[in-house]
Amino acid sequence: MKNRRVSKFTRRSVISSSAAAAIGAIIPNLWMPNANASSDMEVTLHAAPGQSKFNFDSAEPTTFWRFNGSVPGPEIRVRQGTRLRIIVENGLAEETTVHWHGVRTPNAMDGVPHLTQKPISPDSQFVYDFRAIDAGTYWYHPHQRSFEQVGRGLYGPLIIEEANPIRVDRDVTWMLDDWRLNQSGGIEEDFGNSHDMSHSGRIGNFVTLNGKKPDAFSVRKGERIRLRLINAANARIFGLDFQGHDPLIIALDGQPVTPHSPENNLVVLGPAMRIDLILDMSGNVGDDNGVIDRFYDGLTYQLTNIKYSDVIVRNDRPNWPVQLPDNPLKEPDLKTAKRHEVIFSGGMMGNMVARDMGINVTSPRSMMGMMHSKKIWFINGVAAEGHIMDPMLNLDLNRSHVIAMTNASAWYHPIHLHGHSFRVISRNGEKTKHQEWQDTVLMAPRETVEIAFVADNPGDWMFHCHILEHQASGMMGVIRVA
């Protein structure tokens, strides 16, 4: 569905973000990429409430939940092969955890409360210890009441650089998010309401880039930029049109892909997804081009603008390789793979869509009863309660598996598997062009998607929709690899 409820407050605020001179929303770094790949690094992340400003002209500070006093939290940037020891201190008044989204950690380091660890109590800490085996763009966020903790600002980027990175002039991270604000600029307190859970999730009315209202992105003619996009929003899907430029996709969810132009020149990121782009600044001194979000019909707005300074780096595009080296992922054998069927259903208008598709997923209670119980979404007819549940699938360790997924609902779902990356091998019965590796795949309403992977990471792993309100109201299960 492409119809969203967006207040006038947002549309004014977002559209006005196109002004400005130079982008000031820079994420603080904890570590710079000058470490030897065999080194160990220790990082401390402190989660606590605090106040920041979105940089409106006259707004009062907004109370966020933050890591190390900033939104986003600090960018952790290391080289591939580094062993990370991350001490998470909980300064909140409630339990929390940290999940390392897309990173193939050992199961005990995955950060899922009650499934892989005990939640971190207030005024306590937990040490996450894992090796950064895959290069790529990742991020970290809580898995405890994530629909509120992420929605209040607890997240940050994790960048794992290749041992020999491709050559670019600049390596830039854009962390995208939206916020539901009231007229005074404070965060609306309606987290987890039944409407959000049964429809599209918590769509905000104010969009930020690296935690701030976006200023212009200042560039120089001829420079090449590696732009790492991360969607940290609870539910918003972004579809970015880089006007006047030809972005080249080189990685999806941290994993290299055959460099290619985005379909319809629109870079689409569902919640939790990441895309690495090559952007060659082929314009001229003084040019000013918009970056337009066109995903939702009738709700187009300008995220930011690319503004050329008077500096010229070069007059022609550099002839530098853009193909990234592969990560150490095992290739699934489709001929011997074991096949599994998964159906996602529920939500508003869910029964109608399922009937139209000829799928029998009759809900066990009325929609009003489902909304009252917060069991609104289902995987194979089961709505999750908390993070402890019997496995929905049991996968043989070190065997290839295909999961055929059907979205029998009226809403988009970005489906995320913990502990593994998978190849997206088909959509609606058609083989995908790039056979891309991902860990979060965006499924449109009524769409079928097949994914394939080798289940080589033992443990109980979460499998869920990353629209965080959908996850909280049932669309979550456990896949056991043993």
C-alpha positions as CSV (number, residue, x, y, z in Angstrom):
1,M,0.0,0.0,0.0
2,K,1.3,3.5,-0.8
3,N,-1.1,5.6,1.2
4,R,0.3,7.0,4.4
5,R,-1.0,9.4,7.1
6,V,1.4,12.3,7.2
7,S,0.7,15.5,9.2
8,K,1.1,19.0,7.8
9,F,3.9,19.5,10.4
10,T,6.1,17.0,8.7
11,R,5.5,18.0,5.1
12,R,6.5,21.6,6.0
13,S,9.5,20.5,8.0
14,V,10.8,17.9,5.5
15,I,10.3,20.1,2.4
16,S,12.1,23.0,4.1
17,S,15.2,20.7,4.5
18,S,16.3,21.4,1.0
19,A,17.9,24.7,1.9
20,A,21.4,25.1,3.4
21,A,25.0,25.3,2.5
22,A,27.0,22.3,3.8
23,I,25.8,19.2,5.4
24,G,26.6,19.3,9.1
25,A,25.1,16.0,10.3
26,I,28.3,14.0,10.8
27,I,28.2,10.9,12.8
28,P,31.0,10.8,15.5
29,N,33.5,8.0,15.1
30,L,34.6,5.7,17.9
31,W,37.4,4.1,15.8
32,M,38.9,5.0,12.5
33,P,39.9,2.4,9.9
34,N,43.6,2.4,10.5
35,A,43.7,-0.9,12.5
36,N,45.5,-4.0,11.5
37,A,43.0,-6.8,10.6
38,S,44.4,-9.0,13.3
39,S,44.0,-6.4,16.0
40,D,41.4,-6.4,18.8
41,M,39.2,-3.3,19.6
42,E,37.3,-2.5,22.7
43,V,34.4,-0.1,22.5
44,T,32.0,1.1,25.2
45,L,28.4,2.1,24.3
46,H,26.3,3.8,27.0
47,A,22.6,3.8,26.5
48,A,20.8,6.7,28.3
49,P,18.2,9.4,27.8
50,G,19.3,12.8,26.8
51,Q,18.4,15.9,24.9
52,S,19.4,17.1,21.5
53,K,18.1,19.5,18.9
54,F,17.0,18.5,15.3
55,N,18.5,21.9,14.3
56,F,15.2,23.7,13.7
57,D,15.5,27.4,14.0
58,S,13.6,27.8,17.2
59,A,12.6,24.3,18.4
60,E,13.2,23.3,22.0
61,P,15.5,20.3,22.6
62,T,13.9,16.9,22.1
63,T,14.4,14.1,24.6
64,F,15.9,11.0,22.9
65,W,17.4,7.7,24.1
66,R,21.0,7.8,22.8
67,F,24.2,5.8,22.7
68,N,27.1,7.9,24.0
69,G,25.1,11.0,24.0
70,S,24.4,11.2,20.2
71,V,21.7,10.2,17.7
72,P,22.8,8.2,15.8
73,G,25.2,6.6,18.2
74,P,28.9,6.7,17.2
75,E,30.0,5.0,14.0
76,I,32.1,2.0,14.8
77,R,34.5,1.6,11.9
78,V,37.0,-1.3,11.8
79,R,38.8,-3.5,9.3
80,Q,37.6,-6.9,8.3
81,G,38.9,-9.6,10.6
82,T,39.1,-7.3,13.6
83,R,37.9,-8.9,16.9
84,L,35.4,-6.5,18.6
85,R,34.7,-6.4,22.3
86,I,31.8,-4.0,22.9
87,I,30.8,-3.2,26.4
88,V,27.2,-2.0,26.5
89,E,26.2,-0.1,29.6
90,N,22.5,0.3,30.3
91,G,21.6,3.8,31.7
92,L,17.9,3.4,30.8
93,A,15.2,2.8,33.4
94,E,14.3,-0.5,31.6
95,E,16.0,-3.5,30.2
96,T,17.8,-3.4,26.8
97,T,20.1,-5.4,24.5
98,V,22.1,-4.7,21.3
99,H,21.7,-6.6,18.1
100,W,24.4,-6.3,15.4
101,H,22.2,-6.2,12.4
102,G,23.5,-8.2,9.4
103,V,26.7,-9.3,11.2
104,R,27.2,-13.1,11.4
105,T,28.0,-13.3,15.0
106,P,28.0,-16.4,17.2
107,N,24.5,-17.0,18.5
108,A,25.3,-15.9,22.1
109,M,26.3,-12.5,20.8
110,D,23.2,-11.8,18.7
111,G,21.5,-9.6,21.2
112,V,17.9,-11.1,21.3
113,P,16.5,-11.0,24.8
114,H,15.6,-14.3,26.5
115,L,16.6,-16.2,23.3
116,T,20.3,-15.6,23.1
117,Q,20.9,-13.7,26.3
118,K,19.3,-12.3,29.4
119,P,18.4,-8.6,28.9
120,I,20.7,-6.0,30.3
121,S,19.2,-4.7,33.5
122,P,19.3,-1.0,34.3
123,D,22.7,0.1,35.7
124,S,24.2,-3.2,34.4
125,Q,26.4,-4.1,31.4
126,F,27.0,-6.9,28.9
127,V,30.1,-7.5,26.8
128,Y,29.6,-8.5,23.2
129,D,32.6,-10.3,21.7
130,F,32.8,-11.3,18.1
131,R,35.0,-11.1,15.0
132,A,34.1,-8.9,12.0
133,I,34.2,-11.7,9.4
134,D,32.3,-9.9,6.7
135,A,33.2,-6.5,5.2
136,G,30.2,-4.2,4.6
137,T,27.7,-1.7,6.0
138,Y,25.9,-2.8,9.1
139,W,24.2,-1.2,12.1
140,Y,23.4,-1.8,15.7
141,H,20.1,-1.4,17.7
142,P,18.2,-2.9,20.6
143,H,16.1,-6.0,20.2
144,Q,14.3,-5.3,23.5
145,R,11.0,-3.4,22.9
146,S,12.7,-2.2,19.7
147,F,9.5,-0.5,18.4
148,E,10.1,2.1,21.1
149,Q,13.8,1.9,21.9
150,V,14.8,2.3,18.2
151,G,12.0,4.8,17.7
152,R,13.5,7.0,20.4
153,G,17.0,7.0,18.8
154,L,19.0,4.0,20.1
155,Y,21.0,2.9,17.0
156,G,24.2,3.6,15.2
157,P,26.3,2.4,12.2
158,L,28.8,-0.4,12.2
159,I,31.2,-0.2,9.2
160,I,33.5,-3.1,8.5
161,E,36.0,-2.0,5.8
162,E,37.5,-4.4,3.3
163,A,41.1,-5.5,3.8
164,N,41.8,-3.6,0.6
165,P,39.0,-1.1,0.1
166,I,38.1,0.1,-3.4
167,R,39.5,3.5,-4.3
168,V,37.2,6.5,-3.7
169,D,37.7,10.2,-2.8
170,R,35.3,10.0,0.1
171,D,33.5,7.3,2.1
172,V,30.3,8.7,3.5
173,T,27.6,7.2,5.8
174,W,24.0,8.4,5.6
175,M,21.7,7.0,8.3
176,L,18.1,7.8,7.4
177,D,15.3,7.9,9.9
178,D,11.9,9.5,10.5
179,W,10.3,10.7,13.7
180,R,6.7,11.2,14.8
181,L,6.8,14.7,16.4
182,N,4.2,16.8,18.1
183,Q,3.7,20.5,17.3
184,S,6.3,21.5,19.9
185,G,9.0,19.2,18.5
186,G,8.7,16.5,21.1
187,I,8.4,12.8,20.2
188,E,4.8,11.6,20.2
189,E,4.4,9.0,23.0
190,D,1.9,6.7,21.1
191,F,4.4,3.9,20.6
192,G,2.9,0.5,19.9
193,N,-0.6,1.7,19.2
194,S,-3.0,-0.7,17.5
195,H,-3.4,1.4,14.3
196,D,0.4,1.4,13.6
197,M,0.6,-2.3,14.4
198,S,-2.2,-3.4,12.1
199,H,-1.4,-1.1,9.2
200,S,2.0,0.2,7.9
201,G,3.8,0.7,11.2
202,R,5.0,3.9,12.9
203,I,5.5,6.3,10.0
204,G,6.9,9.6,11.2
205,N,6.3,13.1,10.1
206,F,9.8,14.4,10.1
207,V,12.8,12.9,8.2
208,T,16.4,13.2,9.3
209,L,19.8,12.4,7.9
210,N,22.3,11.3,10.5
211,G,20.0,12.6,13.2
212,K,19.5,16.1,11.8
213,K,17.3,18.0,9.4
214,P,19.4,17.6,6.3
215,D,21.4,20.5,5.0
216,A,22.9,20.5,1.5
217,F,25.5,17.8,0.7
218,S,28.5,19.7,-0.5
219,V,30.5,18.0,-3.3
220,R,33.3,18.8,-5.7
221,K,33.2,18.3,-9.5
222,G,34.8,15.0,-10.5
223,E,35.1,13.4,-7.1
224,R,33.9,9.8,-6.5
225,I,32.0,9.1,-3.3
226,R,31.1,5.7,-1.7
227,L,27.8,6.5,-0.1
228,R,26.6,4.0,2.5
229,L,22.8,4.3,3.1
230,I,21.2,2.8,6.2
231,N,17.5,2.8,6.9
232,A,17.0,3.0,10.6
233,A,13.3,4.0,10.5
234,N,10.7,1.8,12.3
235,A,8.6,1.5,9.2
236,R,9.3,4.1,6.5
237,I,10.5,2.8,3.1
238,F,12.7,5.2,1.2
239,G,12.9,5.5,-2.6
240,L,15.6,8.0,-3.4
241,D,16.0,9.7,-6.8
242,F,19.5,11.3,-7.1
243,Q,18.6,13.9,-9.6
244,G,21.3,14.7,-12.2
245,H,23.4,11.7,-11.1
246,D,23.7,8.0,-12.0
247,P,24.1,6.0,-8.8
248,L,25.7,2.6,-9.1
249,I,24.8,0.0,-6.5
250,I,27.8,-2.0,-5.4
251,A,26.6,-3.7,-2.2
252,L,23.2,-4.7,-0.6
253,D,23.0,-5.3,3.1
254,G,26.8,-5.3,3.3
255,Q,27.3,-7.9,0.7
256,P,28.9,-7.2,-2.7
257,V,26.7,-7.3,-5.8
258,T,27.4,-7.0,-9.5
259,P,27.6,-3.2,-9.9
260,H,24.3,-2.0,-11.5
261,S,22.0,0.9,-11.8
262,P,18.9,0.9,-9.6
263,E,15.6,-0.1,-11.3
264,N,13.8,3.1,-12.5
265,N,16.8,5.0,-11.2
266,L,15.2,4.8,-7.7
267,V,17.3,3.5,-4.7
268,V,14.8,1.7,-2.5
269,L,15.5,0.8,1.1
270,G,13.1,-0.9,3.4
271,P,13.5,-0.6,7.1
272,A,16.9,-2.1,8.3
273,M,18.2,-2.4,4.7
274,R,21.5,-0.9,3.6
275,I,22.8,0.0,0.1
276,D,26.3,1.0,-0.9
277,L,26.5,3.4,-3.9
278,I,29.1,4.8,-6.1
279,L,28.3,8.4,-6.9
280,D,30.5,10.1,-9.5
281,M,30.0,13.9,-9.2
282,S,29.7,14.5,-12.9
283,G,27.9,17.9,-12.6
284,N,29.4,21.4,-12.9
285,V,30.6,24.0,-10.5
286,G,27.5,25.7,-9.0
287,D,25.0,22.9,-9.8
288,D,22.4,22.2,-7.2
289,N,20.5,18.8,-7.6
290,G,17.8,17.4,-5.3
291,V,17.7,14.0,-3.7
292,I,14.0,13.2,-3.8
293,D,12.2,10.5,-1.9
294,R,9.5,9.2,-4.3
295,F,8.5,5.9,-2.7
296,Y,5.0,6.9,-1.5
297,D,2.4,8.0,-4.1
298,G,1.5,11.6,-3.5
299,L,4.0,12.2,-0.7
300,T,7.1,13.1,-2.6
301,Y,9.6,15.4,-0.8
302,Q,13.2,16.6,-1.1
303,L,15.4,14.8,1.4
304,T,18.5,16.9,0.7
305,N,20.3,18.5,-2.2
306,I,23.7,17.9,-3.8
307,K,25.4,21.3,-4.1
308,Y,28.6,21.7,-6.1
309,S,31.4,23.9,-4.7
310,D,33.8,25.8,-6.8
311,V,36.5,23.1,-6.4
312,I,37.2,20.8,-9.3
313,V,38.9,17.5,-8.5
314,R,38.9,16.2,-12.1
315,N,37.0,16.7,-15.3
316,D,36.4,13.0,-16.2
317,R,35.2,10.0,-14.2
318,P,38.0,8.1,-12.7
319,N,38.8,4.7,-14.2
320,W,38.9,2.9,-10.9
321,P,37.5,-0.6,-10.2
322,V,34.2,-0.6,-8.3
323,Q,33.6,-4.4,-7.9
324,L,33.9,-5.3,-4.2
325,P,35.7,-8.5,-3.1
326,D,33.4,-11.3,-2.0
327,N,32.8,-12.1,1.7
328,P,33.4,-15.7,2.9
329,L,29.8,-16.9,2.4
330,K,29.1,-20.5,1.4
331,E,27.3,-20.9,-1.9
332,P,23.9,-22.8,-1.6
333,D,23.5,-25.9,-3.7
334,L,20.0,-25.4,-5.2
335,K,19.9,-29.0,-6.5
336,T,20.2,-30.5,-3.1
337,A,18.6,-27.8,-1.0
338,K,15.8,-28.6,1.4
339,R,12.7,-26.6,0.7
340,H,10.5,-24.8,3.2
341,E,7.3,-22.8,2.8
342,V,6.5,-19.7,4.8
343,I,3.3,-17.6,4.6
344,F,3.1,-14.1,6.2
345,S,-0.5,-13.0,6.9
346,G,-2.7,-10.8,9.1
347,G,-3.0,-7.1,9.5
348,M,-5.8,-4.9,8.3
349,M,-7.5,-6.3,5.2
350,G,-5.3,-9.4,5.6
351,N,-8.1,-12.0,5.3
352,M,-9.4,-10.3,2.1
353,V,-6.0,-10.4,0.4
354,A,-5.4,-14.0,1.4
355,R,-8.8,-15.1,0.1
356,D,-8.0,-13.3,-3.2
357,M,-4.7,-15.2,-3.4
358,G,-6.5,-18.5,-2.7
359,I,-4.6,-19.0,0.6
360,N,-6.4,-20.3,3.7
361,V,-5.1,-18.2,6.6
362,T,-8.3,-17.4,8.4
363,S,-7.5,-15.5,11.5
364,P,-8.4,-17.1,14.8
365,R,-10.4,-14.1,16.0
366,S,-11.9,-10.9,14.7
367,M,-9.7,-7.9,13.8
368,M,-10.9,-6.1,16.9
369,G,-10.0,-9.1,19.0
370,M,-6.6,-9.3,17.3
371,M,-5.9,-5.6,17.9
372,H,-6.9,-6.0,21.6
373,S,-4.6,-9.0,22.1
374,K,-1.8,-7.5,20.0
375,K,-1.7,-10.8,18.0
376,I,-2.2,-9.1,14.6
377,W,0.4,-10.7,12.3
378,F,1.1,-14.4,11.7
379,I,3.9,-16.6,10.2
380,N,2.5,-19.9,9.1
381,G,-0.6,-19.1,11.2
382,V,1.2,-18.4,14.4
383,A,1.5,-15.0,16.1
384,A,4.7,-14.7,18.2
385,E,4.5,-13.8,21.9
386,G,7.8,-12.4,23.2
387,H,11.1,-13.8,22.0
388,I,10.8,-17.3,23.5
389,M,9.0,-19.7,21.2
390,D,9.2,-23.1,19.6
391,P,11.1,-23.1,16.3
392,M,9.0,-22.6,13.3
393,L,11.7,-24.3,11.1
394,N,14.4,-26.7,12.0
395,L,17.3,-26.5,9.5
396,D,20.0,-29.1,9.2
397,L,23.4,-27.6,10.0
398,N,25.7,-27.0,7.0
399,R,23.0,-28.0,4.5
400,S,21.5,-25.8,1.8
401,H,18.0,-24.6,2.3
402,V,15.4,-22.7,0.2
403,I,12.7,-20.7,2.0
404,A,9.8,-19.9,-0.3
405,M,8.0,-16.9,1.2
406,T,4.5,-15.6,0.4
407,N,3.3,-12.2,1.5
408,A,-0.5,-12.8,1.9
409,S,-1.2,-9.4,3.3
410,A,-2.0,-5.9,2.1
411,W,1.3,-4.3,3.4
412,Y,5.0,-4.3,2.8
413,H,7.3,-6.5,5.0
414,P,11.1,-6.3,5.1
415,I,11.9,-9.8,6.3
416,H,15.2,-10.2,8.3
417,L,17.0,-13.4,9.2
418,H,19.5,-13.3,12.0
419,G,22.9,-15.0,11.8
420,H,23.0,-15.5,8.1
421,S,23.0,-13.9,4.7
422,F,20.9,-15.4,1.9
423,R,20.7,-15.2,-1.8
424,V,17.4,-13.8,-3.2
425,I,16.9,-16.2,-6.0
426,S,13.4,-15.4,-7.3
427,R,10.5,-13.0,-7.1
428,N,7.0,-14.0,-8.2
429,G,8.5,-17.0,-9.9
430,E,11.0,-15.1,-12.0
431,K,14.8,-15.6,-11.4
432,T,16.4,-12.4,-10.0
433,K,18.9,-10.7,-12.3
434,H,21.7,-10.3,-9.8
435,Q,21.0,-13.3,-7.4
436,E,21.9,-10.8,-4.6
437,W,23.0,-11.6,-1.1
438,Q,20.9,-9.9,1.5
439,D,19.9,-10.3,5.2
440,T,16.7,-8.2,4.9
441,V,14.4,-8.6,1.8
442,L,11.6,-6.2,1.1
443,M,8.4,-8.0,0.1
444,A,5.5,-6.1,-1.6
445,P,1.9,-7.0,-0.9
446,R,0.9,-10.3,-2.5
447,E,4.5,-11.0,-3.6
448,T,6.3,-14.3,-3.4
449,V,10.1,-14.4,-2.8
450,E,12.5,-17.4,-2.7
451,I,15.8,-17.2,-0.7
452,A,18.6,-19.7,-0.5
453,F,21.5,-20.1,1.9
454,V,23.7,-22.6,3.7
455,A,22.7,-22.9,7.4
456,D,26.2,-22.8,8.7
457,N,25.7,-20.8,11.9
458,P,24.3,-23.0,14.7
459,G,21.7,-21.8,17.2
460,D,18.2,-20.4,17.5
461,W,17.8,-17.4,15.2
462,M,15.1,-14.7,14.9
463,F,13.2,-14.5,11.6
464,H,10.9,-11.5,11.5
465,C,9.5,-8.4,9.8
466,H,11.6,-5.4,10.5
467,I,8.7,-3.0,10.5
468,L,9.1,-3.0,14.3
469,E,5.4,-2.7,15.1
470,H,4.7,-5.8,12.9
471,Q,7.4,-7.7,14.8
472,A,5.9,-6.6,18.2
473,S,2.4,-7.8,17.2
474,G,3.2,-11.3,16.0
475,M,5.4,-11.3,12.8
476,M,8.4,-13.0,14.4
477,G,9.5,-16.6,14.6
478,V,12.6,-18.7,15.5
479,I,14.6,-20.8,13.0
480,R,16.7,-23.4,14.7
481,V,20.0,-24.5,13.0
482,A,21.4,-27.7,14.4
